[in-house]
């Protein structure tokens, strides 16, 4: 568009660009066709596309968004081009899933792998850093499982899809409280074990008279608080 063709207020240019008003009816038809094709493609891609997405599934979703926009809105682009692109995306996604099913290495590369971030009530700091997770995110995930301190957790995994999987301990032991500090009423109501102290960074627990004033062997933190029962 030339510079002299741009002026304000040019309501037709602002609303529909250089296309005629009649193209609005065509946009409606194009959108309907692409929407139906997109629903069919998503249905064929499987139930996983409706849940938390893996890396490869997220890439496919972004691709589908890019495919859908052009044939719906651009008058010089045909709908058939979008249908062909959708078909290619479907074949690619199903092909990747089949390849990943047959090869563990391909599965890890294209979909990621689970990671253990808590073991026997102690957070694995290195794994947290590699997964780019904060303690608050971990604590929030645990609180949704009605957990009040880390001693109640045997294992915590973060799945390839980004979801948390919790394995509770059959016999809870003293652990680091995960109640938010702003909720002092609930935090104070949590029974504590004065014989044991928990590292405020990783949750490692030791006898109070032995760990007080020392560095945690797991994360080198020197701050300890009474462990919750």
C-alpha positions as CSV (number, residue, x, y, z in Angstrom):
1,X,0.0,0.0,0.0
2,X,1.3,3.4,-1.0
3,X,1.9,6.1,1.7
4,X,-0.7,8.5,0.2
5,X,-3.4,5.8,0.4
6,X,-3.1,5.7,4.2
7,X,-5.2,8.3,6.0
8,X,-7.5,8.6,9.0
9,X,-10.3,8.0,9.4
10,X,-10.6,5.4,6.6
11,X,-13.1,3.1,8.1
12,X,-13.2,0.6,5.3
13,X,-9.5,0.1,5.4
14,X,-9.5,-0.2,9.2
15,X,-12.3,-2.7,9.3
16,X,-11.8,-4.9,6.2
17,X,-8.6,-3.7,4.6
18,X,-8.5,-3.8,0.8
19,X,-11.2,-6.5,0.4
20,X,-14.8,-5.8,-0.5
21,X,-17.6,-6.2,2.0
22,X,-18.8,-9.3,0.1
23,X,-15.6,-11.1,1.3
24,X,-17.0,-11.1,4.8
25,X,-19.5,-13.8,3.8
26,X,-16.7,-15.8,2.3
27,X,-14.7,-15.5,5.5
28,X,-17.7,-17.0,7.4
29,X,-17.7,-20.0,5.0
30,X,-13.9,-20.4,5.1
31,X,-13.9,-20.3,8.9
32,X,-16.6,-22.9,9.1
33,X,-14.7,-25.2,6.8
34,X,-11.4,-24.8,8.6
35,X,-13.0,-25.2,12.0
36,X,-14.6,-28.5,11.0
37,X,-11.4,-29.8,9.5
38,X,-9.5,-28.7,12.7
39,X,-12.0,-30.5,14.9
40,X,-11.6,-33.7,12.8
41,X,-7.8,-33.4,12.9
42,X,-7.7,-32.9,16.6
43,X,-10.0,-35.8,17.1
44,X,-7.7,-38.1,15.1
45,X,-4.7,-36.9,17.0
46,X,-6.0,-38.5,20.1
47,X,-7.1,-37.7,23.6
48,X,-3.7,-36.4,24.7
49,X,-4.3,-33.2,22.7
50,X,-7.1,-32.4,25.1
51,X,-4.9,-32.6,28.2
52,X,-1.5,-31.3,29.3
53,X,0.7,-31.1,26.2
54,X,4.1,-32.5,25.6
55,X,6.8,-30.7,23.7
56,X,5.9,-32.3,20.4
57,X,2.1,-31.8,20.9
58,X,2.6,-28.1,21.8
59,X,4.7,-27.7,18.6
60,X,1.8,-29.3,16.6
61,X,-0.8,-27.0,18.2
62,X,1.3,-23.9,17.3
63,X,1.6,-25.2,13.8
64,X,-2.2,-25.8,13.6
65,X,-2.8,-22.2,14.6
66,X,-0.5,-20.9,11.9
67,X,-2.1,-23.1,9.3
68,X,-5.7,-22.0,10.2
69,X,-5.2,-18.3,10.0
70,X,-4.2,-17.9,6.3
71,X,-7.0,-19.8,4.5
72,X,-9.7,-18.2,6.7
73,X,-8.7,-14.6,6.2
74,X,-6.6,-14.1,3.1
75,X,-8.6,-13.8,-0.1
76,X,-5.7,-15.0,-2.3
77,X,-5.3,-18.2,-0.4
78,X,-7.6,-21.2,-1.0
79,X,-9.1,-23.4,1.6
80,X,-7.7,-26.5,0.0
81,X,-4.2,-25.4,0.9
82,X,-5.2,-25.3,4.6
83,X,-6.8,-28.8,4.4
84,X,-3.6,-30.2,2.8
85,X,-1.5,-28.5,5.6
86,X,-3.7,-29.9,8.3
87,X,-3.4,-33.4,6.8
88,X,0.4,-33.1,6.8
89,X,0.4,-32.0,10.4
90,X,-1.8,-35.0,11.3
91,X,0.5,-37.4,9.5
92,X,3.6,-35.8,11.1
93,X,2.1,-36.0,14.6
94,X,0.9,-39.6,14.3
95,X,4.2,-40.6,12.7
96,X,6.2,-39.1,15.6
97,X,4.1,-40.9,18.1
98,X,4.6,-44.2,16.4
99,X,8.3,-43.7,16.1
100,X,8.5,-42.7,19.8
101,X,6.5,-45.8,20.7
102,X,9.2,-48.0,19.0
103,X,12.2,-46.0,20.3
104,X,12.8,-44.8,23.8
105,X,15.4,-42.3,22.7
106,X,13.0,-40.7,20.2
107,X,10.4,-40.5,22.9
108,X,12.7,-38.7,25.2
109,X,13.8,-36.2,22.5
110,X,10.4,-35.4,21.1
111,X,8.2,-35.7,24.3
112,X,10.6,-35.2,27.2
113,X,11.1,-37.4,30.2
114,X,9.9,-37.5,33.8
115,X,12.2,-36.2,36.5
116,X,12.3,-37.0,40.2
117,X,12.4,-33.8,42.2
118,X,11.7,-35.1,45.7
119,X,12.9,-38.3,47.4
120,X,12.1,-39.4,50.9
121,X,11.0,-36.0,52.1
122,X,14.1,-34.2,50.6
123,X,14.0,-32.0,47.6
124,X,16.7,-32.7,45.0
125,X,18.0,-29.2,44.4
126,X,19.9,-30.0,41.2
127,X,16.9,-31.6,39.6
128,X,14.8,-28.5,40.6
129,X,17.2,-26.2,38.9
130,X,17.4,-28.4,35.8
131,X,13.6,-28.5,35.6
132,X,13.4,-24.7,36.2
133,X,11.1,-25.1,39.2
134,X,10.8,-23.0,42.3
135,X,10.1,-24.3,45.8
136,X,6.8,-22.4,45.8
137,X,5.7,-24.3,42.7
138,X,6.6,-27.6,44.3
139,X,4.8,-26.7,47.6
140,X,1.7,-25.5,45.7
141,X,1.5,-28.9,43.8
142,X,1.9,-30.8,47.1
143,X,-0.8,-28.8,48.9
144,X,-3.3,-29.8,46.2
145,X,-2.8,-33.4,47.4
146,X,-3.6,-32.4,51.1
147,X,0.1,-32.6,52.1
148,X,1.3,-30.3,54.9
149,X,5.0,-31.2,55.2
150,X,7.6,-33.0,53.2
151,X,7.8,-35.9,55.6
152,X,4.5,-37.1,54.1
153,X,6.0,-37.6,50.7
154,X,8.0,-40.6,49.5
155,X,8.5,-39.5,45.9
156,X,7.5,-36.5,43.7
157,X,7.9,-36.6,39.9
158,X,7.3,-34.0,37.3
159,X,6.0,-35.8,34.2
160,X,7.0,-35.0,30.6
161,X,3.7,-33.2,30.2
162,X,4.5,-30.9,33.2
163,X,2.1,-32.6,35.6
164,X,3.2,-33.5,39.1
165,X,2.8,-37.1,40.4
166,X,2.9,-37.7,44.1
167,X,3.7,-40.9,46.0
168,X,2.8,-40.5,49.6
169,X,4.8,-42.2,52.4
170,X,2.9,-45.0,54.2
171,X,4.6,-43.9,57.5
172,X,5.1,-40.1,57.5
173,X,8.2,-38.9,59.3
174,X,9.1,-35.3,60.5
175,X,9.5,-32.9,57.6
176,X,9.7,-29.3,56.4
177,X,6.3,-27.5,56.7
178,X,4.9,-26.3,53.3
179,X,2.1,-24.1,54.7
180,X,2.4,-20.5,53.3
181,X,4.1,-18.1,55.8
182,X,1.2,-15.7,55.4
183,X,-1.1,-18.3,56.9
184,X,0.3,-18.1,60.4
185,X,-2.8,-19.5,62.0
186,X,-2.6,-22.8,60.1
187,X,1.2,-22.9,60.3
188,X,1.2,-22.5,64.1
189,X,-1.5,-25.2,64.4
190,X,0.8,-27.7,62.7
191,X,2.4,-29.9,65.4
192,X,6.2,-29.6,65.4
193,X,8.9,-32.0,66.6
194,X,11.5,-30.1,68.6
195,X,13.9,-33.1,68.5
196,X,14.3,-32.7,64.8
197,X,15.0,-29.7,62.5
198,X,14.4,-29.3,58.8
199,X,16.6,-27.5,56.3
200,X,14.6,-24.5,54.9
201,X,16.0,-25.0,51.4
202,X,15.8,-28.7,50.6
203,X,13.8,-30.2,53.6
204,X,16.6,-32.5,54.8
205,X,15.8,-33.5,58.5
206,X,18.3,-34.1,61.3
207,X,18.4,-34.1,65.0
208,X,18.3,-30.6,66.3
209,X,21.3,-30.9,68.6
210,X,23.4,-32.2,65.7
211,X,22.4,-29.9,62.8
212,X,21.9,-26.6,64.6
213,X,24.5,-24.0,63.2
214,X,25.8,-26.5,60.6
215,X,25.5,-26.6,56.8
216,X,23.1,-29.0,55.2
217,X,25.0,-31.9,53.6
218,X,22.5,-31.8,50.6
219,X,22.4,-28.1,49.8
220,X,24.8,-26.3,52.1
221,X,22.0,-24.2,53.6
222,X,22.6,-23.2,57.2
223,X,19.0,-22.3,58.1
224,X,17.0,-24.8,60.1
225,X,13.5,-24.7,61.6
226,X,11.6,-27.2,63.7
227,X,10.3,-30.1,61.6
228,X,6.6,-30.8,61.5
229,X,5.3,-34.1,62.8
